[in-house]
């Protein structure tokens, strides 16, 4: 697992490759898609050194090319700002679904979110938990089609 690093602790090359990869994940989304807007806010806080990033936690990254990926980046940002809990984890899953992450990876990460209560306790003990939710949570409007009519 990579140690948490602030923006200034990454090399120019690491940041360039990471940002380029995250941009490629968003290629199929329109320019005003909510995930793009949320990522812009997260990047601004990262570049202002308001949080550190270490890639996906306890599981492999989506790619071997870089530790940067949109879903993990936004989820780390939310958690570092004190937003923890089921709805934040649901946003994480919804972002992965929207960005066509592999279903096995989504399922592995879903299983790990079952331990979110530990993160809630940690934030509560540190006094960093935010009780209210951010006003800009992403929610996937997934439509499940039953192939048997």
N, C-alpha and C positions, 0 to 999 in steps of 0.2 A: 504494500500500500504506500502511496506517495504521501510525504509529509505535506500538510497544508501549506500553501504558498500564497503570498499576496502578489498582486500584479507586478510589483517591482522586482520580485524574486524570480520571475520567469524570464528567460532570455527572449530577445526580440524574435528569434526563429521559432521558439515554442509558442509564443503568442500569435505570431503570424499564421503558423500551421493550424493552431487550435481555432482561431477565429475563422479562418478559411474553411475548416471542416464544419464548424457550426453553421456557417452561411450556406454550405452545400446541403445541410440537412433541411434547410428552409426553402430550397429552390422551388419546390412544387406549391408553395403557399403564396397567396396574393400579398402585395406589398403592405397592406394594412391589416394583415391577419393578427389576431390577439397574441399569438406566441411570439411573433416578431417584436411587438410592442413590449411585452414582458421581458424578453431577452435584452432589449435596448436598456431597460431600467436596471436589470441585473448587471450588464456590462458596465454601465456608468458607475454603479456602486463598487464593482470590482476594481475599476480603474482609479477610483477615489480611495482605494485601500480600505473600504468599509467591511470587506470580508475576504477570507482566504479560500482557496479552492484546491481540492486534491483528487478530482476525478470521481468516478463511481466508487461507492463505499461497499466493501466486502464482496463485490462481484467484478467480473471483467468489464472493461469498457465496451462500447458498441463496436469499436474498431481498434486495431493495433497501431494505427497511424498516430494517434494523439490521445491524451487523457481528456481533452475537451469534448463535450457533447452537450447538446441543448438541454435535454431532460435533467441530467445530473447537475449541470451548472445552475439551472433555475432552482432545483430542489435544494442544493447546497446554500444558495443565496437566501431562499426563504427560511431555512433552518438557522442560518447564522444570524438572521434578523429577529429570531425568536418566534417565528411562525412554525409551529409543529402540531401535528395531529392528523386525524383521519382525512380532513378536507385538503390539507396540503399534500398528503400522500396520494390522494385521489387525483389532484391536479398533475402530479408526477406521472401517474399511470396514463392519464388522459393525453398528456403531451407525447408520451411514448407511442400511444396508439395512433395519434394524428400523424406522427413523423415516421410511421411504418417500421418501428423497431421490431426485431424478431420476437415472436410470441413466447419462445422459451425464455429469452432474456426478460421480457415483461413479467412472466410468471415468477422467475427467480427473484426479481426485485419486489414483486407483490408479496412474496413470502417473507422477505426481510422487513417489509413495512408492518408486519404483525408484531414486531418488537418496538414499534414507535413509542409505546408507553414508557420504555426506558429513556428515550430521548426527552420525553415530556418531563419525566422525573428529574433528569439532569438539568434541563433548563429551569425548572421550578426551583431547584436547590440553588442554582446560580442567580436566580432572580431575573432571568433574561427572557422568560416566556411572555409572549403577547397573547392576551386572552381574545382579543378581537381578530378577525380575519382581514387580510388586505382586501381592498375594494376591487382588485383586478385579478381574480383567480380565473384560470382557464378551465373550461368545462367542455369536454368533447361531446358532441351530439351524435353519438354512435347509433346507427340504426342496425339492429340485428334482424336479418331476414331468415325466416324459417323456410328451408328448402322443401319441406313437406307441407303441401297445402291441404 
